[in-house]
Amino acid sequence: MKRRAWLTLGAVVVGAGGVATYAAASPSTDASAAGHDKRPVKVYDLTLKAPETGERELPRTETKQFSLLGVSWTGATKHLDGKAQVRTRSLDTGEWTAWQDLETNVDPVEDPEERADARGASEPLWVGASDGVEVQVVHEDGSTSSGLPKGLEVNLVDPGVVTAAEAKSTGTEPAAYAADVTPSPSATTPTAPASTVPEPPITSRAGWGADESISPDPSEYNADVKAVFVHHTAGSNDYSCADSASIVRGIYAYHVQTNGWNDIGYNFLVDKCGTIFEGRKGGVDLPVLGAHTYGWNRESTGIAVLGEYTSAGASNAALASVSRIAAWKLGQYGVDPNSTVQLKAGATQKNLAGTSFTSGESYTFNRISGHRDGYATECPGNSLYAQLPTIRAWASGPVKGLKLTSLDGAALSGTKYYTKGAITAHWSATTPASLISKFELLVDGNVVATAAGSATSVGTTVAAGSHTVAVRAVHQSGKPATTAALTVVGDTTAPVFSTTPKISLRTGTVSTTAVPVTLGWKATDAQALKQVKLLAPTTATFAPTTTSSQRTAKSGTATTWKMRAYDFAGNYRTSEPAYTPVILQETSATKSGTWTSRSSSSYLGGKSYSSSSKGASLTWTFTGRSASWVVSRASSSGQAYVYVDGTKVATVDLKSSTTKYRQAIWTKSWSSSAKHTVKIVVVGTSGRPTITTDGLVYIK
């Protein structure tokens, strides 16, 4: 059952010097038609007539849905000196779009005398599946329609649906289809030269569903490809990449059946997802003559990016694919994409910047140029034009923006990295991976590992000692780029505790559960010490230069002080000595003179000795490596002499403005454990002769 849609042309109005025509498709009588497996490409031409008087209705015209449109006119060399605008109605929603301008300053055909059916035309505009259109064309002077060219039409293109059987290639074949589409070498068909860079994946004409019957003319060839001109196709950037093949089919039908050309004008087309489509037939690897840049087609190839890039730039995926196809085509002729070239003008004209060209004269161009560089057009749009330096750099190489971002398995100290051996280098680059041949990891300038162009990391193992580590990226052109080198030190030797962790008694308040001690140590490393950690009886982390920490320990219990020293390479050494603080009550001392026992919960063990008798003494004997004398203090407390192993070493004043109990007021430590005696002697200080002692603590 056929799907019927009636297109009503009504209210054709001559405004302030122009033509406005409205067209809309009536509801379909077969809603399922859009889902058919196959629908051929169709072009519907609707005449835009300037009425002789007032308004005039045209008969209803039957048509089907369309997705691309443009306006055309009689005379391939004539320009439309005016503004053409369209609005369309969505087939899915029934909503009308806002007015959209058509690009009418389009390159004329270079051989109009050879193509009598060629027409002047706007650039085609992709609008998606639509069933209604409104068009207005206004002459530039705004006062008369007499300046508009004859034969004005709106041309609606339905790109149709291609079956899977017809689309035998879906778009990722680099060269497998070449035998199908490349003519056999002959007197007029050149031989495809090899390129200096790999050919990117290209969707063949069969892959995007080209109807070869509408362009039967044989292909024409240039001598070579000296330059690439970049274009945009205009229209929306909101298309789905699933529709890209349909867009290409629509442009093809428009160029052939509306413009009257013998094929699509562009040599290649690229969508925003980076898919590359073969354009004009004749072989992607041959210098096919295109119709894309007026006056410069004889020495160039044309690449069009699907979409409009005046205010928004093209995607990185699209830029990468343009770079790849440009590099491949120019590489067939040994050309650096980032160089310049002399091109011979095929027409006398000006470009957008106002530069004048004379036919037959030669002018300097970038190897990758914009359409506007050769012709007076806004194409490829301001934003895409500003991205051409990026395309040139990516196409030419070397890899840009290459840097080492991190080094796993190694720790940084100062300007050096330290590792036990295994490292993984991570990097980034601004050049897309599709243009990178490989990455190489360099140790001391030698390649030790290789990774694909899509990789971002690779690992290796370095030997002991100091090394340089860098990453080299090889562009598909063969040009290398290398990161700044890092200094990496291989280190498998663990740190050492040059001073074994020890605890010594310190001043402070003493209890049976918390004896004040100082934990001391010294760690060193042959390369770079990172930190020292206390793992037991509690946890703490210390800087490499720290050698002591004030802690507390439980009396009467052997405590293991587990410490671990780490270097930056990840090596470590552990030391875990055990020490026991022992409290010797005053009752365990040897007494001399008069001492009085006192009881209070504030004293160690609930008791203490007190004496005001000058010369009275207490003597403790122990085997240990540190000792502290524990006392009570008050404003009336007196002084005492301290003797160690028979030698007077200190006079200690117990006076305090506030009353304090269990105070370790005097301490002494030795380098090793040995038998020692500590003797306390009452000085008998005038006015405050009394001292109160609470015992002695030593480290066992």
C-alpha positions in Angstrom: 0.0 0.0 0.0 1.5 3.3 -1.0 1.9 6.1 1.5 0.2 9.2 0.1 0.9 12.7 1.3 -0.5 15.9 -0.2 1.7 19.0 -0.3 -0.4 22.2 -0.4 1.2 25.2 -1.8 -0.8 28.2 -0.6 -0.6 31.9 0.0 2.3 32.7 -2.3 3.0 36.2 -1.3 5.3 38.9 -2.8 6.5 40.9 0.2 9.0 43.7 0.3 10.7 42.5 -2.9 10.7 38.8 -2.5 8.8 35.5 -2.7 7.3 33.5 0.2 5.9 30.1 -0.4 4.2 27.7 2.1 4.1 24.0 1.6 2.8 21.3 4.0 2.3 17.6 3.7 -1.2 16.3 4.6 -1.6 13.4 7.0 -0.5 10.0 5.5 -3.0 7.3 4.8 -0.4 4.7 5.5 1.4 5.3 8.8 3.4 2.1 8.5 5.3 3.2 5.4 8.1 4.8 7.3 9.0 1.5 8.7 9.4 -0.3 5.4 12.7 -2.1 5.0 13.6 -0.2 1.9 12.7 3.2 0.6 14.6 4.6 -2.4 16.1 8.1 -2.4 13.7 10.7 -3.9 14.0 14.3 -4.7 10.9 16.5 -5.0 11.1 19.8 -6.9 8.5 22.4 -6.0 8.4 25.6 -8.1 8.5 28.9 -6.3 6.6 31.4 -8.5 6.4 35.2 -8.1 2.7 36.0 -8.6 1.7 38.6 -11.1 -0.9 40.1 -8.7 -1.7 39.6 -5.0 -2.1 36.0 -3.7 -2.4 32.9 -5.7 -2.9 29.3 -4.7 -1.1 26.5 -6.5 -2.7 23.1 -7.0 -2.0 20.5 -4.3 1.2 18.6 -5.1 1.7 15.0 -3.9 4.9 14.2 -2.1 6.4 12.0 0.6 8.5 12.7 3.7 11.9 14.5 3.3 14.9 15.1 5.5 17.0 17.5 3.6 16.2 20.5 1.5 17.6 23.5 -0.4 16.6 26.1 -3.0 17.8 26.1 -6.6 17.5 28.3 -9.6 18.2 28.4 -13.3 21.7 29.2 -14.3 24.6 27.4 -12.7 26.8 30.5 -12.7 24.2 32.9 -11.2 24.2 33.9 -7.6 21.1 34.4 -5.5 21.5 38.0 -4.4 19.1 37.7 -1.5 18.2 35.7 1.6 16.6 32.3 1.6 14.9 31.0 4.7 13.0 27.8 5.5 11.1 26.3 8.3 9.9 22.7 8.5 7.4 20.6 10.3 8.7 17.5 12.2 7.1 14.2 11.0 7.4 12.8 14.5 6.1 15.7 16.6 4.1 17.9 14.2 6.0 20.9 15.6 7.3 23.6 13.3 10.9 24.7 13.6 12.1 28.3 13.8 13.3 30.0 10.6 16.7 28.8 9.3 18.9 30.6 6.8 20.1 28.7 3.8 23.7 29.3 2.7 23.3 30.6 -0.8 26.9 31.9 -1.5 27.9 28.6 -3.0 30.7 27.8 -5.4 29.6 27.8 -9.0 30.2 24.8 -11.2 33.6 25.1 -12.9 32.5 23.7 -16.3 28.9 25.0 -16.8 29.1 24.7 -20.6 29.6 21.0 -20.2 26.6 20.5 -18.0 23.6 22.1 -19.5 21.3 20.8 -16.8 23.4 22.3 -14.0 21.6 24.7 -11.7 22.6 27.3 -9.1 21.7 26.1 -5.6 22.0 26.8 -1.9 23.9 24.5 0.4 21.5 21.6 1.4 20.1 21.7 4.9 19.5 18.6 6.9 16.3 19.0 8.9 15.4 15.4 9.9 12.3 13.5 8.9 9.7 16.2 8.0 6.4 16.5 6.3 5.9 20.2 5.8 8.0 23.2 4.6 7.7 26.9 4.4 10.1 28.9 2.3 10.7 32.6 1.8 13.2 34.2 -0.6 13.8 37.9 -0.4 15.9 40.0 -2.9 18.9 41.7 -1.4 17.6 45.3 -2.1 14.4 44.5 -0.3 12.3 46.4 -2.8 11.7 44.2 -5.8 11.7 40.6 -6.8 12.9 41.3 -10.3 16.5 40.6 -9.2 15.7 37.0 -8.1 16.9 34.4 -10.6 14.4 32.5 -12.7 13.3 29.0 -12.0 13.4 29.2 -8.2 12.5 25.9 -6.6 12.5 24.3 -3.2 14.1 20.9 -3.5 13.1 18.3 -0.9 15.2 15.2 -0.5 14.1 11.9 1.1 17.3 10.0 1.7 15.3 6.8 1.8 16.2 3.6 3.6 18.9 1.1 2.4 18.5 -2.5 3.2 21.2 -4.5 4.9 21.8 -6.5 1.7 22.4 -3.4 -0.3 24.7 -1.8 2.3 27.2 -4.6 2.0 29.7 -2.5 3.8 28.7 -0.6 7.0 31.6 1.7 7.3 34.7 0.3 8.9 36.6 -1.1 6.0 39.9 0.6 5.3 40.7 -1.0 2.0 38.8 -4.2 1.6 36.3 -2.7 -0.7 38.9 -1.0 -3.0 38.6 -3.6 -5.7 34.8 -2.9 -6.0 35.1 0.9 -6.3 38.5 1.6 -7.7 38.7 1.5 -11.5 41.4 -0.6 -13.1 44.4 1.3 -14.1 44.2 2.6 -17.6 45.5 5.4 -19.8 43.3 7.9 -17.8 43.3 6.2 -14.4 46.4 6.8 -12.3 47.9 4.2 -10.1 47.4 4.7 -6.4 50.7 5.6 -4.7 51.5 4.2 -1.2 51.1 6.7 1.6 53.6 7.4 4.4 50.9 7.0 7.0 48.2 4.3 7.5 44.8 4.6 5.7 42.0 5.2 8.2 38.8 3.2 8.2 36.4 4.6 5.5 32.8 3.8 4.9 32.5 2.9 1.2 29.8 4.3 -1.1 28.1 0.9 -0.9 28.3 1.2 2.8 26.3 4.4 2.9 24.0 3.3 0.2 25.0 5.3 -2.9 22.7 4.8 -5.8 25.3 4.5 -8.5 22.7 4.7 -11.3 22.2 8.4 -10.9 25.9 9.2 -11.6 26.9 7.1 -14.6 29.6 9.5 -15.8 33.2 8.1 -15.5 35.5 9.5 -12.8 38.0 12.2 -13.6 41.4 12.4 -12.0 44.0 15.0 -11.1 47.7 14.5 -11.4 48.2 14.4 -7.6 46.9 15.9 -4.4 48.8 18.9 -3.2 46.4 20.3 -0.7 43.2 19.6 1.3 40.3 22.0 1.7 38.1 21.6 4.7 34.4 22.3 4.6 31.2 22.0 6.6 27.9 21.0 5.2 25.9 23.5 7.2 22.6 22.6 8.9 22.0 21.2 12.4 24.6 19.6 14.6 21.9 17.8 16.6 21.8 14.9 14.1 22.3 11.4 15.4 25.3 9.7 14.0 23.0 6.8 13.1 21.6 9.2 10.5 25.0 10.1 9.0 24.7 7.7 6.1 21.2 9.1 5.4 22.7 12.7 5.4 25.4 11.7 3.0 22.8 10.0 0.7 20.7 13.2 0.9 23.7 15.4 0.0 24.6 13.1 -2.9 21.0 13.2 -4.3 20.9 17.0 -3.9 24.3 17.5 -5.7 23.3 15.3 -8.6 19.6 15.8 -9.0 19.3 19.4 -7.9 22.6 21.0 -8.7 22.9 18.9 -11.8 26.4 17.7 -11.0 27.7 14.3 -12.0 28.4 13.1 -8.5 28.6 14.3 -4.9 31.0 17.3 -4.7 33.2 16.3 -1.7 35.9 13.6 -1.9 35.3 12.7 1.8 32.7 13.4 4.5 33.2 13.1 8.2 30.4 13.0 10.9 30.7 14.3 14.4 31.4 10.8 15.7 34.5 10.6 13.5 33.1 8.2 10.8 34.7 8.9 7.4 32.6 8.4 4.3 33.8 8.0 0.8 32.5 10.9 -1.3 33.0 11.2 -5.0 33.5 7.9 -6.7 36.7 6.8 -8.4 38.7 5.3 -5.6 39.6 6.7 -2.2 43.2 6.1 -2.8 43.2 8.0 -6.2 43.4 11.8 -6.9 39.7 12.0 -7.8 38.6 15.4 -9.2 36.0 16.8 -6.9 33.6 19.8 -7.0 34.1 21.5 -3.6 36.3 24.6 -3.9 35.8 26.7 -7.0 39.0 27.4 -8.8 41.1 25.0 -6.8 39.7 21.5 -7.4 42.4 20.5 -9.9 45.1 20.1 -7.3 43.3 19.3 -4.1 40.9 17.0 -2.2 37.8 18.2 -0.3 36.8 17.0 3.2 33.4 18.1 4.6 32.4 17.8 8.2 28.7 17.1 8.6 27.1 20.0 10.5 27.4 23.8 11.0 30.5 25.2 12.7 30.1 28.9 12.8 29.7 29.3 16.6 30.5 25.8 17.8 33.7 23.9 17.0 33.8 20.4 15.6 34.2 17.4 18.0 37.6 16.0 18.7 36.4 12.8 17.0 35.7 14.7 13.8 38.9 16.7 14.0 40.9 13.5 14.4 39.3 11.8 11.4 39.8 14.9 9.2 43.5 14.9 10.4 43.8 11.2 9.5 42.3 11.4 6.0 44.2 14.6 5.2 47.5 13.0 6.4 46.9 9.8 4.4 46.0 11.6 1.2 48.9 14.1 1.4 51.2 11.2 2.5 50.5 9.5 -0.8 52.5 12.3 -2.4 55.2 12.7 0.3 53.7 15.9 1.6 53.9 17.3 5.2 50.4 18.4 6.2 51.8 21.3 8.2 53.6 22.9 5.3 52.6 25.3 2.6 52.2 24.9 -1.2 51.8 26.9 -4.4 48.5 26.2 -6.1 47.5 27.5 -9.5 44.2 29.3 -9.6 41.6 27.9 -12.0 39.4 31.0 -11.8 39.7 34.8 -11.3 38.0 35.6 -8.0 38.5 36.7 -4.4 38.4 34.7 -1.1 36.5 35.7 2.0 39.4 37.8 3.3 39.4 39.8 0.1 42.5 38.3 -1.4 42.4 38.4 -5.2 43.3 35.5 -7.4 43.9 35.5 -11.2 43.3 32.5 -13.2 46.6 30.8 -14.2 48.6 32.4 -11.5 50.1 30.5 -8.5 49.4 31.4 -4.8 50.6 30.1 -1.4 48.2 28.0 0.6 48.5 25.9 3.7 48.5 22.2 2.8 45.3 22.0 4.9 43.2 25.1 4.2 39.6 26.1 4.7 37.1 26.6 1.9 37.1 30.3 2.6 40.8 30.5 1.9 40.1 29.8 -1.8 36.5 31.2 -2.2 34.4 34.0 -0.8 32.3 31.9 1.6 31.9 31.5 5.4 32.6 27.8 5.1 33.8 25.9 7.1 32.5 28.3 9.8 34.5 30.5 12.1 34.9 27.9 14.8 36.0 25.0 12.6 38.3 27.4 10.7 39.9 28.3 14.0 40.5 24.6 14.6 42.5 24.1 11.4 45.9 24.7 13.1 45.0 21.8 15.4 44.1 19.6 12.4 47.5 20.5 10.8 49.4 19.7 14.0 47.6 16.4 14.6 48.0 15.4 10.9 51.7 16.3 10.7 53.0 15.3 14.1 54.9 14.9 16.3 52.5 14.0 19.1 51.4 17.1 21.0 50.9 17.7 24.7 52.8 14.6 25.7 53.6 14.4 29.4 54.3 11.9 32.1 51.4 12.2 34.5 52.4 9.7 37.3 54.8 6.9 38.1 53.2 4.1 40.0 55.4 1.9 42.2 57.7 4.8 43.0 57.6 7.6 45.5 58.8 11.2 44.9 61.2 12.8 47.3 62.5 16.1 46.2 63.3 15.7 42.5 63.8 12.0 42.5 61.6 8.9 42.5 62.4 5.9 44.5 61.3 2.3 43.8 62.1 -1.2 44.8 62.1 -2.1 41.0 58.7 -2.4 39.4 57.2 0.8 38.1 54.3 1.8 35.8 54.5 5.0 33.8 51.3 6.9 33.0 51.1 9.6 30.4 48.7 11.8 28.5 48.7 13.5 25.1 46.5 16.0 23.2 47.0 14.3 19.9 44.3 11.6 19.4 45.3 8.0 19.8 44.2 7.2 16.3 47.1 9.3 15.0 49.7 7.7 17.3 51.7 4.7 16.1 53.1 3.6 19.5 54.5 4.7 22.8 58.0 3.6 24.1 59.2 3.6 27.7 62.8 4.7 27.8 65.2 3.9 30.7 68.5 5.6 30.4 67.6 6.4 26.8 66.9 2.7 25.9 63.5 1.3 24.9 62.5 -1.2 27.6 58.8 -1.4 26.8 56.4 -0.6 23.9 52.7 0.1 24.0 50.0 0.8 21.4 49.0 4.3 20.4 45.8 3.9 22.4 47.7 3.1 25.6 48.1 5.4 28.5 50.5 3.4 30.7 53.2 0.7 30.6 55.4 -1.0 33.2 58.9 -2.2 33.6 61.4 -3.0 36.3 64.5 -0.9 37.0 67.7 -2.2 38.5 69.3 -0.8 41.6 70.9 2.6 41.2 70.0 5.9 39.6 68.2 6.0 36.2 66.4 8.4 33.8 62.9 7.4 32.8 61.0 9.0 29.9 58.1 8.2 27.5 58.5 8.6 23.7 55.4 8.8 21.5 55.8 8.0 17.8 53.3 9.7 15.5 51.9 7.8 12.6 54.2 10.0 10.4 57.2 8.5 12.3 58.0 11.8 14.0 58.9 11.2 17.7 58.1 13.3 20.8 59.7 12.6 24.2 58.7 13.7 27.7 61.1 15.3 30.0 63.1 12.6 31.8 62.5 11.7 35.5 65.2 10.5 37.8 64.3 7.1 39.3 66.4 5.4 41.9 66.2 1.7 42.2 66.6 0.7 45.9 66.2 -2.7 47.5 68.1 -2.0 50.7 66.0 -1.6 53.8 66.6 1.3 56.3 68.4 0.5 59.5 67.9 1.6 63.1 71.3 3.0 64.0 69.9 3.6 67.5 67.6 0.9 68.6 64.3 2.3 70.0 64.6 2.8 73.8 62.5 4.3 76.5 63.8 6.5 79.2 62.0 8.0 82.2 61.1 11.7 82.1 59.6 14.2 84.5 55.8 14.3 84.9 53.0 12.7 86.9 53.4 9.0 87.6 50.6 6.4 88.1 50.7 2.7 87.9 49.1 2.8 84.5 51.0 5.7 83.0 54.6 6.2 83.7 56.0 9.2 81.7 58.7 8.1 79.3 60.6 9.3 76.3 60.8 7.0 73.4 64.0 7.6 71.5 65.4 6.1 68.2 67.4 6.9 65.1 66.8 5.5 61.6 68.8 5.9 58.5 68.6 4.8 54.9 71.2 4.5 52.1 69.0 6.5 49.8 66.1 8.4 51.3 64.3 7.7 54.6 60.6 8.4 54.3 59.1 7.9 57.7 59.1 5.9 61.0 56.0 4.4 62.4 55.2 3.3 66.0 53.0 0.2 65.6 52.7 -0.9 69.3 51.7 -0.4 72.1 50.0 2.5 70.3 50.4 4.0 66.8 52.0 7.1 65.5 53.8 8.3 62.4 57.0 10.4 62.5 58.9 12.4 60.0 62.3 11.0 58.9 64.2 13.6 61.0 62.2 13.0 64.2 64.1 10.9 66.8 62.0 11.0 70.0 58.5 11.1 71.3 57.0 11.6 74.7 54.8 8.6 75.7 53.6 6.8 78.8 54.0 3.2 79.8 52.3 0.8 82.3 54.4 -0.1 85.3 55.2 -3.7 86.2 54.4 -4.9 82.7 56.8 -5.7 79.9 55.8 -3.5 76.9 56.9 -4.1 73.4 57.8 -1.0 71.5 57.4 -2.0 67.9 58.7 0.5 65.4 59.1 0.4 61.6 61.3 2.6 59.4 60.3 3.0 55.7 62.3 4.4 52.8 60.8 6.1 49.7 61.3 2.9 47.6 59.0 1.0 49.9 61.6 -1.0 51.8 61.2 -1.2 55.6 62.9 -2.6 58.7 61.2 -3.4 62.0 62.6 -3.2 65.6 60.5 -4.3 68.6 62.4 -4.2 71.9 60.5 -4.7 75.2 60.9 -2.7 78.4 59.3 -2.8 81.9 58.9 0.3 84.1 59.2 -0.8 87.8 58.0 1.2 90.8 60.1 0.8 93.9 58.1 1.9 96.9 59.8 3.9 99.6 59.5 0.9 101.9 61.9 -1.0 99.7 64.6 1.6 100.3 67.4 1.4 103.0 66.6 4.1 105.5 68.9 6.3 107.6 67.7 8.8 110.0 64.1 9.6 111.0 61.2 9.0 108.5 57.5 9.2 109.1 55.0 7.1 107.1 52.0 8.9 105.6 48.9 7.4 104.1 46.8 8.9 101.2 45.2 7.7 98.0 47.2 10.4 96.3 50.4 8.5 97.0 51.7 5.6 94.9 50.5 2.5 96.8 48.6 4.7 99.2 51.7 5.5 101.4 54.8 7.7 101.4 57.7 8.7 103.6 58.3 12.1 105.0 61.3 13.6 106.9 62.5 16.9 108.1 65.7 15.5 109.7 68.8 16.9 108.1 70.9 14.1 106.8 68.2 11.5 106.8 68.5 9.3 103.7 66.8 6.6 101.6 68.8 4.3 99.3 67.5 2.1 96.4 69.5 -0.4 94.6 68.3 -1.7 91.2 69.5 -3.0 87.8 68.2 -0.9 84.9 69.0 1.8 82.4 66.9 4.8 83.6 65.6 6.0 86.9 63.3 8.8 88.3 62.6 9.9 91.8 58.9 10.4 92.6 57.9 13.0 95.2 55.1 15.1 96.6 55.4 18.9 96.2 54.0 21.8 98.1 54.9 25.4 99.1 56.5 24.1 102.3 58.5 21.4 100.7 62.3 21.5 101.1 65.4 20.3 99.3 67.2 17.0 98.9 70.6 15.9 97.6 70.7 13.1 95.0 73.6 10.7 94.9 74.1 8.2 92.1 76.5 5.3 92.7 78.1 7.2 95.6 78.5 10.5 93.8 76.4 13.6 94.5 74.8 14.6 91.1 72.0 17.1 92.0 70.3 19.2 94.6 66.5 19.1 94.0 64.1 21.6 95.4 60.6 20.2 96.0 58.9 23.5 96.6 55.8 24.2 94.5 53.2 27.0 94.6 50.6 24.3 94.2 50.4 20.9 95.9 51.3 18.1 93.5 51.5 14.3 94.1 53.5 11.5 92.4 55.8 13.8 90.6 58.9 12.4 88.8 61.1 15.4 89.7 64.5 14.0 88.9 65.6 11.5 86.2 68.7 9.9 84.9 69.4 7.5 82.1 72.4 5.3 81.0 73.4 3.9 77.7 72.8 0.3 78.9 71.3 -1.5 81.7 73.5 -2.0 84.8 73.3 -2.1 88.6 73.0 1.3 90.2 72.2 2.9 93.6 70.3 6.1 94.1 70.5 7.8 97.5 68.2 10.7 98.6 69.5 12.9 101.5 67.4 15.5 103.3 69.1 19.0 103.1 67.1 20.4 106.0 66.3 23.7 104.3 65.8 26.6 106.7 62.1 27.2 107.2 60.9 24.3 105.1 63.1 21.3 105.9 60.5 18.6 105.1 60.5 16.4 102.0 58.0 13.7 101.1 59.2 10.9 98.9 56.9 8.5 97.0 59.4 6.0 95.7 61.7 5.4 92.8 60.9 4.2 89.2 63.4 2.5 87.0 63.4 0.8 83.5 64.1 -2.9 83.7 
